[in-house]
Amino acid sequence: MGKRRSEILARHPQYKIAVSGAAQVKHCCPNIKDISKGVGREIARRKSILVTGATTGVPYFAALGCKEEKGFSIGFSPATSEAAHQKTYRLPTSAFDVIVYTGADYTGRNVIMTKAADGVIVICGRMGTLHEFATAFELQKPVAILEGTGGTADKIREIATGPYRGMKRIVYDTNPQRLVERLIAEIKKDKKRSGKKRA
Protein backbone atom coordinates (compact mmCIF):
# COMPACT_ATOMS: atom_id res chain seq x y z
CA MET A 1 0.00 0.00 0.00
CA GLY A 2 2.89 2.40 0.85
CA LYS A 3 4.52 2.08 -2.57
CA ARG A 4 1.18 2.38 -4.36
CA ARG A 5 0.26 5.44 -2.31
CA SER A 6 3.59 7.17 -3.03
CA GLU A 7 3.18 6.44 -6.75
CA ILE A 8 -0.32 7.93 -6.70
CA LEU A 9 0.76 11.02 -4.76
CA ALA A 10 3.63 11.59 -7.23
CA ARG A 11 1.23 12.09 -10.16
CA HIS A 12 0.74 15.61 -11.52
CA PRO A 13 -1.66 17.23 -11.91
CA GLN A 14 -3.83 15.54 -9.32
CA TYR A 15 -7.31 16.68 -8.44
CA LYS A 16 -9.86 15.41 -5.93
CA ILE A 17 -13.12 14.70 -7.72
CA ALA A 18 -16.24 13.81 -5.73
CA VAL A 19 -18.89 11.56 -7.22
CA SER A 20 -22.25 12.37 -5.70
CA GLY A 21 -25.14 10.05 -6.48
CA ALA A 22 -27.90 7.77 -5.32
CA ALA A 23 -27.10 5.12 -2.72
CA GLN A 24 -30.29 3.31 -3.80
CA VAL A 25 -30.49 3.14 -7.58
CA LYS A 26 -33.94 1.73 -8.45
CA HIS A 27 -35.06 5.11 -9.83
CA CYS A 28 -31.87 5.64 -11.86
CA CYS A 29 -31.31 4.75 -15.52
CA PRO A 30 -31.03 0.99 -16.27
CA ASN A 31 -27.25 0.96 -16.87
CA ILE A 32 -26.38 3.08 -13.83
CA LYS A 33 -23.82 0.59 -12.52
CA ASP A 34 -21.78 0.56 -15.74
CA ILE A 35 -22.04 4.35 -16.10
CA SER A 36 -20.88 4.95 -12.51
CA LYS A 37 -17.99 2.49 -12.86
CA GLY A 38 -17.02 4.19 -16.12
CA VAL A 39 -16.83 7.56 -14.36
CA GLY A 40 -14.66 6.05 -11.62
CA ARG A 41 -12.35 4.53 -14.23
CA GLU A 42 -12.08 7.83 -16.09
CA ILE A 43 -11.21 9.74 -12.91
CA ALA A 44 -8.39 7.24 -12.28
CA ARG A 45 -7.19 7.50 -15.91
CA ARG A 46 -7.06 11.27 -15.51
CA LYS A 47 -4.67 10.81 -12.55
CA SER A 48 -7.15 12.21 -10.07
CA ILE A 49 -8.39 10.98 -6.69
CA LEU A 50 -11.98 9.81 -6.39
CA VAL A 51 -13.86 11.18 -3.38
CA THR A 52 -17.19 9.65 -2.29
CA GLY A 53 -19.53 9.36 0.67
CA ALA A 54 -18.29 5.77 1.27
CA THR A 55 -21.77 4.44 0.64
CA THR A 56 -23.62 2.00 -1.62
CA GLY A 57 -25.02 2.57 -5.12
CA VAL A 58 -23.45 5.16 -7.42
CA PRO A 59 -20.52 6.10 -5.12
CA TYR A 60 -19.70 2.42 -4.53
CA PHE A 61 -19.84 1.58 -8.26
CA ALA A 62 -17.60 4.57 -9.03
CA ALA A 63 -15.09 3.34 -6.43
CA LEU A 64 -15.12 -0.13 -8.01
CA GLY A 65 -14.39 1.40 -11.42
CA CYS A 66 -11.59 3.50 -9.95
CA LYS A 67 -10.07 0.38 -8.35
CA GLU A 68 -10.26 -1.51 -11.67
CA GLU A 69 -8.10 1.23 -13.21
CA LYS A 70 -5.69 1.07 -10.22
CA GLY A 71 -6.79 4.51 -9.07
CA PHE A 72 -7.11 5.83 -5.53
CA SER A 73 -10.35 6.64 -3.69
CA ILE A 74 -11.21 8.29 -0.39
CA GLY A 75 -14.57 7.68 1.25
CA PHE A 76 -16.09 10.04 3.82
CA SER A 77 -18.27 8.00 6.16
CA PRO A 78 -21.15 9.36 8.25
CA ALA A 79 -20.07 6.99 11.04
CA THR A 80 -17.68 7.47 13.96
CA SER A 81 -15.79 4.20 13.39
CA GLU A 82 -15.38 1.24 11.06
CA ALA A 83 -17.63 -0.83 13.31
CA ALA A 84 -20.41 1.79 13.20
CA HIS A 85 -19.89 2.21 9.44
CA GLN A 86 -20.55 -1.49 8.89
CA LYS A 87 -23.00 -2.37 11.66
CA THR A 88 -25.02 0.81 12.29
CA TYR A 89 -25.04 2.34 8.80
CA ARG A 90 -24.60 -0.99 6.95
CA LEU A 91 -22.12 0.49 4.50
CA PRO A 92 -19.33 -1.24 2.55
CA THR A 93 -15.57 -0.80 3.07
CA SER A 94 -13.91 -2.99 0.43
CA ALA A 95 -14.01 -0.60 -2.55
CA PHE A 96 -12.40 2.38 -0.81
CA ASP A 97 -8.65 2.81 -0.28
CA VAL A 98 -9.08 5.19 2.66
CA ILE A 99 -12.20 5.88 4.72
CA VAL A 100 -12.47 8.99 6.89
CA TYR A 101 -14.91 8.38 9.75
CA THR A 102 -16.42 11.84 10.17
CA GLY A 103 -18.95 11.02 12.92
CA ALA A 104 -21.08 13.75 11.36
CA ASP A 105 -24.04 11.62 10.22
CA TYR A 106 -25.20 12.02 6.60
CA THR A 107 -25.83 15.77 6.58
CA GLY A 108 -22.48 16.73 8.10
CA ARG A 109 -20.64 14.09 6.06
CA ASN A 110 -22.10 15.59 2.85
CA VAL A 111 -20.63 19.01 3.67
CA ILE A 112 -17.22 17.67 4.73
CA MET A 113 -16.93 15.48 1.63
CA THR A 114 -17.97 18.25 -0.74
CA LYS A 115 -15.58 20.77 0.85
CA ALA A 116 -12.72 18.27 0.49
CA ALA A 117 -13.19 17.99 -3.30
CA ASP A 118 -11.90 20.25 -6.09
CA GLY A 119 -14.97 19.47 -8.17
CA VAL A 120 -18.16 17.39 -7.97
CA ILE A 121 -19.85 15.04 -10.44
CA VAL A 122 -23.57 14.38 -9.96
CA ILE A 123 -24.94 11.04 -11.21
CA CYS A 124 -28.64 10.28 -10.66
CA GLY A 125 -29.26 11.01 -6.96
CA ARG A 126 -31.88 11.79 -4.36
CA MET A 127 -32.14 14.49 -1.64
CA GLY A 128 -28.65 13.82 -0.25
CA THR A 129 -27.21 14.38 -3.72
CA LEU A 130 -29.19 17.60 -4.03
CA HIS A 131 -27.70 18.71 -0.70
CA GLU A 132 -24.17 17.96 -1.97
CA PHE A 133 -24.88 19.82 -5.21
CA ALA A 134 -26.22 22.87 -3.31
CA THR A 135 -23.16 22.82 -1.03
CA ALA A 136 -20.75 22.68 -3.99
CA PHE A 137 -22.73 25.42 -5.77
CA GLU A 138 -22.64 27.69 -2.71
CA LEU A 139 -18.91 27.03 -2.28
CA GLN A 140 -18.38 28.06 -5.92
CA LYS A 141 -16.84 24.70 -6.82
CA PRO A 142 -16.98 23.39 -10.39
CA VAL A 143 -19.86 20.91 -10.76
CA ALA A 144 -20.55 18.43 -13.57
CA ILE A 145 -23.99 16.93 -14.12
CA LEU A 146 -24.33 13.60 -15.92
CA GLU A 147 -27.73 14.08 -17.51
CA GLY A 148 -29.88 11.13 -18.55
CA THR A 149 -29.04 9.16 -15.40
CA GLY A 150 -32.32 9.95 -13.61
CA GLY A 151 -33.17 11.46 -10.23
CA THR A 152 -31.50 14.67 -9.10
CA ALA A 153 -29.12 14.84 -12.06
CA ASP A 154 -32.02 15.32 -14.47
CA LYS A 155 -33.57 18.13 -12.38
CA ILE A 156 -30.59 20.38 -11.72
CA ARG A 157 -30.68 22.28 -15.02
CA GLU A 158 -34.14 23.54 -14.07
CA ILE A 159 -33.27 24.14 -10.40
CA ALA A 160 -30.13 26.14 -11.20
CA THR A 161 -31.85 28.70 -13.43
CA GLY A 162 -33.07 30.93 -10.59
CA PRO A 163 -31.24 33.79 -8.88
CA TYR A 164 -27.85 32.97 -7.37
CA ARG A 165 -24.74 34.75 -6.12
CA GLY A 166 -21.24 34.44 -7.53
CA MET A 167 -20.27 32.48 -10.63
CA LYS A 168 -22.19 29.54 -12.01
CA ARG A 169 -19.69 26.75 -12.69
CA ILE A 170 -21.90 23.92 -13.91
CA VAL A 171 -21.10 21.60 -16.82
CA TYR A 172 -23.82 19.40 -18.33
CA ASP A 173 -23.16 16.35 -20.51
CA THR A 174 -24.53 12.91 -21.29
CA ASN A 175 -21.13 11.34 -22.04
CA PRO A 176 -19.30 10.17 -18.89
CA GLN A 177 -15.75 10.41 -20.29
CA ARG A 178 -16.31 13.82 -21.81
CA LEU A 179 -17.96 15.03 -18.59
CA VAL A 180 -14.87 14.13 -16.52
CA GLU A 181 -12.63 15.84 -19.07
CA ARG A 182 -14.74 19.00 -19.04
CA LEU A 183 -14.89 19.08 -15.22
CA ILE A 184 -11.10 18.80 -14.98
CA ALA A 185 -10.79 21.71 -17.43
CA GLU A 186 -13.04 23.76 -15.12
CA ILE A 187 -11.02 22.73 -12.05
CA LYS A 188 -7.81 23.85 -13.80
CA LYS A 189 -9.40 27.24 -14.54
CA ASP A 190 -10.56 27.47 -10.93
CA LYS A 191 -7.05 26.71 -9.62
CA LYS A 192 -5.58 29.32 -11.95
CA ARG A 193 -8.07 31.93 -10.74
CA SER A 194 -7.33 31.06 -7.09
CA GLY A 195 -3.59 31.36 -7.74
CA LYS A 196 -4.04 34.83 -9.21
CA LYS A 197 -6.15 35.91 -6.21
CA ARG A 198 -3.41 34.78 -3.78
CA ALA A 199 -0.72 36.53 -5.82
Protein Blocks (a to p, Z undefined) as FASTA:
>chain_A
ZZmmmmmmmpccdddddddddfblklmcfklmmmmmmmmmmmmmnopacddehighjllm
mmmmmmmnopacddddfbfbfklmmmmnopafklpmbdcdeknojmlmmmmmmmmpmbdc
deeiifklmmmmmmmmmnopacdddehiapjllmmmmmmmmccehjddddddfbfklmmm
mmmmmmmmmmmmmmmmmZZ
